[in-house]
Amino acid sequence: MPTRGPAILATLGPTVIVLSAVAIAATLVALVFRIIAAEGVPIFVASAVALAALASMVGEGTDQLGHRLGSGATGVLQSALGNLPELFISIFALQAGLTVVVQTALIGSILANALLVLGIAFLVGGLRHGEQHFASEAPRMIAVLILLATAALAIPALATAPGAPDAGHAVELSVIASVVLLVVFISSIPFSVRGGAGASSPVPQLETVWPIGLAVGLLTAAALGAALVSEWFVESLRPAMATLGLSQDFVGLVVVAIAGNAVEHVVGVQMAARNKPDLAVSLILNSALQVALALTPALVLISLAIGPSPMTLVVQPVLIGALALSALLSALITIDGRSTWLEGLALIGLYIIIAAAVWWGTPVTP
């Protein structure tokens, strides 16, 4: 029995040990700041660091489970569990009445994955390995489904505008569209598992295979920690952003979106750097797809029960246009199953332009 602790630490490996230490330390720092009633910025930074470390721990645990399921299922599972921090952040933000931040954060998550993270992956992979090749069928299908999600945002915005036939019924139309998106998402899961990008490629070998109980235990602990820290993150969000003078749209589209998707940002780029573009594309685009077809409509329905006001799919036209352009550009780049560093740079460039377009929005008020 005395050797059980060291044996578990040896099984986890140095990466998970460091991530656990960072997550615990950042969580304790955020707790101390809350106790001494510090201003929003210190709590916001500490909780964001803790969320990033916890999200990475989720990624490590998911790799262990996915190792037993195959590459296609790994991409789906990694994307689903990797979105847990964002789910928690969105729920607490809705309860706090930050509906605009949640709406833009969801769109920002799609854009961050389809443009920024995919672009960085192609850039890093291209610079290290030259032109990379991957299966193109699934990326094309994912682009089509993201365009469907774009239509689900565009139609409620157009149909409920003043003078339009459904004016005054934004909530009802958003609920209908959300149910349709969830049905399409559930129907897409078998395709992603059996025929998704990377489904036929070999599963990456792990240095150490954990017992399944250890993997499940780590995932459970990381998820519970993310739920706790997410509440602190959201509580500090409004005063922190008011202090920094950032707009609600920029906070949601960039800050919250990037903080809530640390797993895909790190792991997707790592897979491309290791010359595993199939797995990189599977992870990154499946994450964007799950936010578009699952997380967004689910939060619309959840907001009916928990929010001070329901969240709808009616968003600003610039966000709808950005979403459509990102889906089209990522589809054009992935349609031939090849990627270069220049294509990655193009994706990153479009993301920067979109982020700049919401910089001068309505400031967050304390």
N, C-alpha and C positions, 0 to 999 in steps of 0.2 A: 503493500500500500504506500509506503513512503516514496516510491519511485513513480507513482502514478502521475503526479503533477509534472515533473520533468519530462516524462514520456509524452504527455499531451503537448507540452511546449515544443518538444522535438518534432512531433508530428505536424503541428501547425506551421512551423517554419518561421524564419526571421521576418518575412514580409508581413504576415498576419500579426505577429507579436508587436512589430513596430506600429502597424495600423491600430491595433487595440490600445497600445500605450497612448498614441496621439488622440484617439477618440475619447479615452477616459480622461486624459489631462485637459483637453479642450472642454469637455463637458463640465469638469470640476471648476475650471476657470470661469465658464459662463455662469455656473451656479453661484460662485463667489461674487461675481459682478451683480447678479440678481439680489443677493442677500444685502450687499452694501448699497443697493439702489443706484448703481452706476447708470450713466446715460445710455441711450440705445446703441450707439456705434460699437462700444466694446463687447456688449452682449451679442450683437449681430455678427461681428467678426468671429468671436469664439464659437458661437453656435454653427456658423457656416463651415468653419474648419472641422468641427465635430461631425457635421453632416457628411462632409466629403470623405472623412475617414470611415464613417459607418457605412456609407454607400460602397466604398471600396471593399470593405469586409463582406458586404452582401455579394459583391462580385466574386470574391475568392470562394465563398461557400457555394455559390451557384456553379462555379467551374467544377467543383467536386461532384455536385449532383449531375451536372450536364455531361460529365465524363462517362457516365453510365447510360446516357440516353441518345448519344449521337450528336453530330454537329448542328443539324437543323433544329432539333429540340433544344439544344444548348442556346442557340441564338434567341429563340422564343422565350425560354425560361429566364435567361440572363436579362433580356429586355423587360420582362414582366416584373421580376423582383427588383431590378434596378430602378424602376419607376416608383417603388414604395415611398422613398423620401418625398418625392414630388406629390404623391397622393396625400400624405400627411400634411405637408405644407399647404396644399390647396384647401383641404378640409378646414384647418385652423384659420386660414385666411378668409374663407367664406363666412365662418362664424364671426370673424372680426369685421365683416362688411367690406372687405377689400376685393370686391367682385371684379373690378377692372384689372387689378393686378393678377388675379387668377386667370381671367380670359387671355390676357396678353402673355402670361407665363406659359400657358398651354400651347399657344401658337409659337411662342419663342422656343419651346422644347422641340417642336417639329422642325423649325428653322435651324436651331442649333445642331440638331443631328443631321438633317438632310443637307445642310450647307457647311457649317463651321467644322463639325467633327469629321464628316465625310471628306471635306476638303483637306483638313489637317492629315487625315489618314492617307489620302492619295498623295499629298505633298511629301510626307515623311517616307512613305513606301516608294514613291517614285525617285526621290533623291538617293535612297539607299539601294534600291534594287532595279531601277529603270522601269520600263513599262511592265505593269502587273496585269494578270489575266484572272478573270473570275466568271462564274456562271451568270448569265445576263437575264434569264427568264424571270426569276423572282424579283430583281430590281425593277423590271418593267411593270410587273403586276403591282408591286408596292407603290410605284409612281401613279398608276391608274387609281388605286384605292385612296391615295392622298388627294388626288384631284377630286374624287368623290367627296371626301371630307371638306375640301374647299367649296364645293357646290353646296354642301350642307350648311356652310357658313354664309355663303353669298345669297342663297335663296331667302332665308329668314330676314336678312338685312334689307333686301330689295322688296320683299312682299309685305313687310311691316312698316315701310317708310310712310310718311304722311301722304295720304291720298291713294296709297296702294290698297289692293283688295283685302289684305289681312292686317291692316293697321290696327294696333291695339291688342293684337293676339300673339305677341312675340314669345310669350311663355309657352302657349299651347303648341305653336309651330315648332319651337325648339325641342319640346318633349317628343313630338312625332319624329322629327329628324334624328334625335338621339336614339330612339328605339330602333330605327332603321339602321343606323350606323353600328349599333351593338349587334344586331342580327348579322350584318355583313362581316363584322369582325369575328364573331364566333364561327361563321362559315369558312373564314380564311385560315383558321388555325391548322386544320389538317394539311392544307397546301404548304404552309410555312414549315411544318414539322417534317413532312415527307418530301416536298419538292422545293423547299426554300433554298436561298443562296447558301452554299456550303453544305447542304444536306448530304451530298455524295462525296465530300472531301473527308479525309481521315480526321478523327478526333485528335486534338493535340494531346501529346503525352504529358502527364503531370509528374513532377519530381517525386511527390509523395501522395499516395491515395489515402484519403482519410476514411475512417469508419463512417458509415452513413449517419449514425447517431451524432457524431461530432459535427458533421456538416449541417445537419438540421438544427443542432443546438446553437451553433454560431449564427446561423441565419435568424433564428428566433431572437437571440440576444441583440443582434444588430438591428433587427426590425423594431424591437421594443425601445431600444435606445434612440433610433431615428424618430419614433413617434413622440418621445419625450422632448428631444432637442428641437424638433420641428415646431412645437408649440412656443418654445422660447424664441426661436428664429422669427416667427410671425409676430410675436408680441413686440420684439425690438425693431421690426421692419419699418413701421410707420415713423417712429421718432428718429431712427437712424437715417432713413432716406430724406426726412425733412431737414435734418442737420446738414446732410451732404448736398441738399438742393437738387435732388434728382426727380424726374417726372415719373408718374405712375406707369406710363407705357414703357419707359426705358427700364424701370425696375423689374416689371413683369417679363418683358421681352428678352432681356439680357441677364440681369443679376439673378433673379429667382430661377429662370430657366437653366442657367449654367450650374447654379448651386444644386439644383435638384436632379441633375443628370451626370453626376461625377463618374458613375460606373462606366457608362457608354463612352464618355470622353476619354477616360484613361485606357480602358481595355480595348476599345475599338482601334485606337491609334497603335497600341502595343501589338495587336494582331497584324496590322499592316506593316509595322516595322519589322516583324518577324517573317515577313513574306508569306502571310496567310490571308490574302485579300478576300477569299470567299467568306471566311469567318468574320472578318472586319465588316464587310458589306452586310452580312446577315445580321450582325449585332446592331449596327448603327441604324440601318433602315427599318429593321423590325421595331426598334425603339420608337422611331418617328411614327411608324404605322400604328403602334399600340396607343400612343398618345392621341393620335388623330381619330381612331375608330373606337377606342375603348375608354381611355381615361377621360377625355373631354365629354362625351355623352354621359358617362357614368356620373361625373360631377354635376352635370345639368340636373340629373334626376336626384342626386344626393342633396343638392342645394334646396330642393323643394321642402326638405325635412329639417335641415340644420341652419340654413342661412337666414339672416334678417330679411333678405329679399332674394328671390330666385335668380340664378344665373341663366342667361340665355345665350344663344349662338349668334346674336346680333352684335357684330364688332365693326370697327372702323374699316372703310373701304381700302385704306392703304395696307392693312393687315391681310385682307382677303387677296389683294393683288400680290403681296409678298409671298403668301403661301402658294398661290398658283404658279408664280414664276419659279419658286424653289423646286416645286414638283416637276415642272417642265425641264428646268436646267439639269436636275439630277437624273431625269429620265434620258435626256439626250446624251449625257456623259456616260451613263452606265449601259446604254442600249447595245453597244458593241462588245461588252464584256472585257473592256480594256480601260486602264486608267494610267495617267501620267501626272507628273508633279505640276505641270502647267494647268491641267484641268482642276487639280486640287486648289491651286492658287485662285482660279476663277470662281470657284464655289466660296472660298473665304472672302474674296472681294465683294461678292453680292451680299454676303452676310453683314459685312462692315457697312455697306451702303444702307441696308435696311435698318441696322441699329442706329445709324446717324439720323435716319428719317424720323425717329421717335425721341430723339434726345431733347428737343425743345417742346415737350408736351406739358400737360398740367402737373405742377409740382405736387408731391405728396405733402399733405398737411398733418401736423402732429395730432 
